[in-house]
Amino acid sequence: MNELQSLGEGNFRVSSDLTTVTVPELWAQSKKLFPPTQASSISIDVSNVVQVDSGGLALLVAWARWANFRDKKFALHGKSDQLAVLIENNQLEKLFYTA
């Protein structure tokens, strides 16, 4: 199952791959989970993500934009080497505060 879990206080965890196959379900879940968040930042733990493709990267960009439009900081935690390369190759380092 593709899942985005709320850990409370603006912290979330992705428990699936970030691919064009998983994006629609993860996007739908985020539309329900993100709006009630009162925290000043959105932090996504992606340490369980094994595979990432351009669709998954686009979802992360959409989430970062969602946070930005609401004056919330956006951070990724536990990124894989594959995700780090995708971010770097697409010059998105400034969009994602990656820790």
Z-matrix of the N, CA and C atoms (Angstrom, degrees):
N
C 1 1.456
C 2 1.530 1 109.01
N 3 1.306 2 116.15 1 138.41
C 4 1.460 3 122.75 2 176.57
C 5 1.519 4 106.41 3 -85.27
N 6 1.325 5 115.40 4 125.53
C 7 1.442 6 115.88 5 -173.83
C 8 1.522 7 112.43 6 -143.38
N 9 1.319 8 113.47 7 138.01
C 10 1.453 9 123.18 8 169.19
C 11 1.517 10 105.33 9 -112.71
N 12 1.324 11 116.66 10 119.46
C 13 1.456 12 121.41 11 -176.98
C 14 1.518 13 110.03 12 -108.11
N 15 1.313 14 115.66 13 137.49
C 16 1.459 15 120.73 14 172.85
C 17 1.516 16 107.88 15 -86.63
N 18 1.336 17 115.90 16 128.64
C 19 1.460 18 121.71 17 177.63
C 20 1.529 19 110.64 18 -104.04
N 21 1.323 20 115.54 19 2.67
C 22 1.461 21 121.33 20 179.72
C 23 1.518 22 112.77 21 92.31
N 24 1.315 23 115.56 22 155.05
C 25 1.469 24 124.50 23 176.56
C 26 1.526 25 113.68 24 52.06
N 27 1.323 26 117.21 25 40.84
C 28 1.465 27 121.53 26 176.65
C 29 1.511 28 114.88 27 81.63
N 30 1.328 29 117.17 28 7.05
C 31 1.465 30 121.78 29 179.44
C 32 1.524 31 110.26 30 -101.92
N 33 1.343 32 114.57 31 134.13
C 34 1.454 33 120.93 32 -177.62
C 35 1.527 34 109.62 33 -135.17
N 36 1.328 35 115.98 34 159.90
C 37 1.461 36 121.47 35 177.02
C 38 1.520 37 108.95 36 -134.15
N 39 1.326 38 114.92 37 133.85
C 40 1.465 39 121.25 38 173.78
C 41 1.524 40 107.18 39 -93.93
N 42 1.327 41 116.48 40 123.36
C 43 1.470 42 121.42 41 -178.40
C 44 1.517 43 111.48 42 -112.28
N 45 1.307 44 116.39 43 41.00
C 46 1.461 45 121.69 44 177.22
C 47 1.516 46 108.21 45 -159.67
N 48 1.299 47 116.26 46 176.22
C 49 1.456 48 120.22 47 174.18
C 50 1.523 49 109.49 48 -70.93
N 51 1.318 50 116.08 49 161.76
C 52 1.465 51 122.18 50 176.06
C 53 1.523 52 106.94 51 -112.59
N 54 1.326 53 114.83 52 88.84
C 55 1.459 54 120.58 53 -178.08
C 56 1.522 55 109.57 54 -133.42
N 57 1.311 56 115.84 55 170.60
C 58 1.462 57 119.95 56 178.94
C 59 1.524 58 111.51 57 -58.55
N 60 1.309 59 117.50 58 -24.12
C 61 1.470 60 121.34 59 179.13
C 62 1.535 61 110.64 60 -75.25
N 63 1.323 62 117.50 61 -38.70
C 64 1.468 63 121.11 62 -175.39
C 65 1.528 64 113.96 63 -89.27
N 66 1.321 65 117.22 64 -19.00
C 67 1.464 66 121.33 65 -173.90
C 68 1.533 67 114.10 66 -56.49
N 69 1.333 68 120.90 67 -47.02
C 70 1.471 69 118.27 68 -176.81
C 71 1.531 70 113.33 69 -57.94
N 72 1.318 71 117.02 70 -42.70
C 73 1.458 72 119.91 71 -179.46
C 74 1.534 73 111.32 72 -69.14
N 75 1.334 74 116.76 73 -41.90
C 76 1.461 75 120.00 74 178.89
C 77 1.527 76 111.46 75 -65.31
N 78 1.328 77 116.63 76 -38.42
C 79 1.472 78 120.26 77 177.72
C 80 1.526 79 110.30 78 -63.03
N 81 1.322 80 116.59 79 -44.21
C 82 1.468 81 120.68 80 179.38
C 83 1.530 82 110.55 81 -61.48
N 84 1.313 83 117.09 82 -41.41
C 85 1.461 84 120.50 83 178.87
C 86 1.528 85 110.82 84 -65.16
N 87 1.327 86 116.70 85 -41.32
C 88 1.464 87 119.68 86 -178.53
C 89 1.523 88 111.08 87 -65.31
N 90 1.320 89 118.26 88 -33.47
C 91 1.466 90 121.33 89 179.21
C 92 1.520 91 111.18 90 -64.07
N 93 1.336 92 116.75 91 -25.02
C 94 1.462 93 120.92 92 177.50
C 95 1.533 94 111.93 93 -90.15
N 96 1.335 95 116.59 94 -34.60
C 97 1.465 96 120.57 95 -173.31
C 98 1.523 97 114.54 96 -87.34
N 99 1.321 98 118.31 97 -36.59
C 100 1.462 99 120.70 98 -174.65
C 101 1.531 100 113.88 99 -71.33
N 102 1.349 101 120.19 100 -45.75
C 103 1.464 102 119.31 101 -173.29
C 104 1.526 103 116.03 102 -55.88
N 105 1.331 104 120.29 103 -36.92
C 106 1.464 105 117.40 104 -179.97
C 107 1.532 106 114.12 105 -73.49
N 108 1.314 107 117.15 106 -9.04
C 109 1.461 108 121.18 107 -175.65
C 110 1.522 109 110.96 108 -67.52
N 111 1.321 110 115.80 109 120.59
C 112 1.461 111 121.53 110 178.55
C 113 1.525 112 112.30 111 -95.07
N 114 1.324 113 117.27 112 -7.21
C 115 1.469 114 121.78 113 -177.79
C 116 1.522 115 110.68 114 -63.29
N 117 1.321 116 115.97 115 157.48
C 118 1.467 117 120.99 116 -179.23
C 119 1.526 118 112.32 117 -82.45
N 120 1.337 119 116.57 118 -3.50
C 121 1.461 120 119.35 119 178.90
C 122 1.521 121 110.58 120 -145.50
N 123 1.314 122 114.01 121 157.24
C 124 1.460 123 122.56 122 173.37
C 125 1.517 124 105.76 123 -114.41
N 126 1.306 125 116.28 124 122.87
C 127 1.456 126 121.99 125 -179.51
C 128 1.521 127 108.48 126 -121.43
N 129 1.323 128 115.87 127 124.16
C 130 1.466 129 121.01 128 -177.31
C 131 1.522 130 109.19 129 -112.68
N 132 1.321 131 116.40 130 121.65
C 133 1.459 132 122.35 131 174.31
C 134 1.526 133 107.21 132 -87.76
N 135 1.315 134 116.03 133 115.04
C 136 1.468 135 121.29 134 -179.71
C 137 1.533 136 111.43 135 -111.54
N 138 1.330 137 116.60 136 20.54
C 139 1.465 138 119.71 137 -177.02
C 140 1.524 139 113.47 138 -66.85
N 141 1.333 140 118.76 139 -20.46
C 142 1.463 141 121.96 140 177.71
C 143 1.526 142 113.04 141 -89.05
N 144 1.322 143 116.89 142 -3.92
C 145 1.462 144 121.53 143 -178.73
C 146 1.527 145 108.98 144 -79.09
N 147 1.335 146 115.85 145 123.69
C 148 1.461 147 120.76 146 179.78
C 149 1.520 148 110.71 147 -97.43
N 150 1.322 149 116.58 148 -44.38
C 151 1.457 150 121.08 149 -175.70
C 152 1.526 151 110.65 150 -118.96
N 153 1.323 152 115.54 151 135.56
C 154 1.464 153 122.12 152 178.25
C 155 1.520 154 107.55 153 -133.72
N 156 1.339 155 116.72 154 136.89
C 157 1.458 156 120.20 155 173.12
C 158 1.528 157 108.51 156 -129.22
N 159 1.310 158 116.42 157 -172.77
C 160 1.462 159 120.35 158 -176.12
C 161 1.528 160 111.99 159 -61.88
N 162 1.328 161 117.62 160 -32.39
C 163 1.462 162 120.48 161 176.88
C 164 1.514 163 111.44 162 -64.79
N 165 1.331 164 116.12 163 -41.82
C 166 1.456 165 120.52 164 177.28
C 167 1.516 166 111.74 165 -65.53
N 168 1.320 167 116.36 166 -39.83
C 169 1.459 168 120.50 167 177.36
C 170 1.531 169 110.12 168 -63.07
N 171 1.320 170 116.55 169 -40.78
C 172 1.466 171 120.67 170 177.84
C 173 1.531 172 110.78 171 -61.71
N 174 1.324 173 117.41 172 -37.82
C 175 1.456 174 120.37 173 177.20
C 176 1.527 175 110.68 174 -64.08
N 177 1.320 176 117.02 175 -42.63
C 178 1.464 177 120.09 176 177.94
C 179 1.528 178 110.96 177 -62.41
N 180 1.322 179 116.76 178 -38.91
C 181 1.471 180 120.98 179 176.57
C 182 1.530 181 109.41 180 -62.90
N 183 1.326 182 117.29 181 -43.79
C 184 1.467 183 120.95 182 179.26
C 185 1.527 184 110.73 183 -61.98
N 186 1.330 185 116.98 184 -41.84
C 187 1.462 186 119.83 185 177.92
C 188 1.522 187 111.61 186 -64.65
N 189 1.318 188 116.86 187 -41.95
C 190 1.466 189 120.78 188 178.42
C 191 1.528 190 110.47 189 -62.76
N 192 1.317 191 116.18 190 -41.13
C 193 1.470 192 119.92 191 178.40
C 194 1.520 193 110.81 192 -65.89
N 195 1.328 194 116.64 193 -40.68
C 196 1.463 195 120.85 194 177.91
C 197 1.531 196 108.98 195 -56.29
N 198 1.334 197 115.57 196 -48.48
C 199 1.465 198 120.47 197 -179.73
C 200 1.531 199 110.95 198 -63.25
N 201 1.319 200 116.91 199 -45.10
C 202 1.457 201 122.32 200 -178.65
C 203 1.524 202 111.70 201 -59.72
N 204 1.310 203 117.46 202 -43.87
C 205 1.470 204 121.12 203 -179.80
C 206 1.523 205 112.29 204 -65.35
N 207 1.326 206 116.45 205 -17.33
C 208 1.465 207 121.04 206 179.82
C 209 1.529 208 111.43 207 -108.88
N 210 1.332 209 115.10 208 17.85
C 211 1.466 210 122.11 209 178.89
C 212 1.526 211 113.05 210 56.15
N 213 1.314 212 115.48 211 39.16
C 214 1.458 213 121.70 212 175.84
C 215 1.524 214 108.74 213 -112.67
N 216 1.316 215 116.46 214 142.15
C 217 1.454 216 120.29 215 173.44
C 218 1.523 217 108.31 216 -72.18
N 219 1.329 218 115.93 217 154.94
C 220 1.464 219 120.73 218 179.68
C 221 1.515 220 108.70 219 -129.47
N 222 1.315 221 116.60 220 131.69
C 223 1.462 222 120.50 221 -179.00
C 224 1.522 223 111.07 222 -138.47
N 225 1.329 224 115.08 223 142.92
C 226 1.461 225 122.29 224 172.15
C 227 1.516 226 107.68 225 -108.43
N 228 1.310 227 116.42 226 139.22
C 229 1.461 228 121.15 227 178.92
C 230 1.526 229 109.33 228 -128.84
N 231 1.316 230 115.78 229 142.51
C 232 1.461 231 120.84 230 175.86
C 233 1.513 232 113.86 231 74.55
N 234 1.329 233 116.32 232 31.36
C 235 1.472 234 119.02 233 -177.04
C 236 1.530 235 111.05 234 -69.56
N 237 1.322 236 114.95 235 145.12
C 238 1.460 237 121.53 236 177.05
C 239 1.523 238 110.06 237 -79.85
N 240 1.319 239 116.09 238 166.82
C 241 1.464 240 120.19 239 175.57
C 242 1.519 241 110.40 240 -60.12
N 243 1.340 242 116.80 241 -38.87
C 244 1.466 243 121.04 242 179.87
C 245 1.527 244 110.67 243 -60.79
N 246 1.313 245 117.10 244 -45.14
C 247 1.467 246 120.58 245 179.58
C 248 1.523 247 110.51 246 -67.37
N 249 1.314 248 117.32 247 -40.23
C 250 1.464 249 120.80 248 178.47
C 251 1.525 250 111.09 249 -60.06
N 252 1.324 251 116.89 250 -40.67
C 253 1.468 252 121.28 251 178.70
C 254 1.526 253 110.42 252 -66.39
N 255 1.336 254 117.18 253 -42.96
C 256 1.465 255 120.04 254 178.26
C 257 1.531 256 110.93 255 -60.54
N 258 1.318 257 116.20 256 -43.46
C 259 1.461 258 120.26 257 179.35
C 260 1.522 259 110.59 258 -62.74
N 261 1.325 260 115.74 259 -45.73
C 262 1.467 261 120.12 260 -179.09
C 263 1.523 262 111.79 261 -66.37
N 264 1.321 263 117.57 262 -45.39
C 265 1.468 264 121.21 263 -178.31
C 266 1.526 265 112.70 264 -63.39
N 267 1.323 266 115.67 265 -26.87
C 268 1.462 267 120.06 266 179.16
C 269 1.526 268 112.43 267 -99.88
N 270 1.330 269 115.87 268 9.62
C 271 1.461 270 123.10 269 176.95
C 272 1.531 271 112.37 270 52.22
N 273 1.340 272 114.83 271 48.71
C 274 1.452 273 120.95 272 -178.27
C 275 1.519 274 113.26 273 -108.69
N 276 1.332 275 116.90 274 13.86
C 277 1.465 276 119.56 275 -176.77
C 278 1.517 277 112.37 276 -57.04
N 279 1.316 278 117.51 277 -38.89
C 280 1.467 279 120.27 278 -177.93
C 281 1.526 280 112.34 279 -71.10
N 282 1.319 281 117.22 280 -24.88
C 283 1.461 282 120.64 281 178.92
C 284 1.521 283 111.07 282 -74.48
N 285 1.335 284 115.05 283 -36.12
C 286 1.467 285 120.47 284 -177.98
C 287 1.513 286 110.12 285 -108.79
N 288 1.306 287 116.39 286 122.54
C 289 1.453 288 118.72 287 167.65
C 290 1.521 289 104.25 288 -83.40
N 291 1.311 290 117.56 289 102.20
C 292 1.458 291 120.66 290 -174.98
C 293 1.515 292 110.10 291 -99.53
N 294 1.287 293 115.37 292 124.95
C 295 1.466 294 121.07 293 178.98
C 296 1.509 295 109.75 294 -123.34
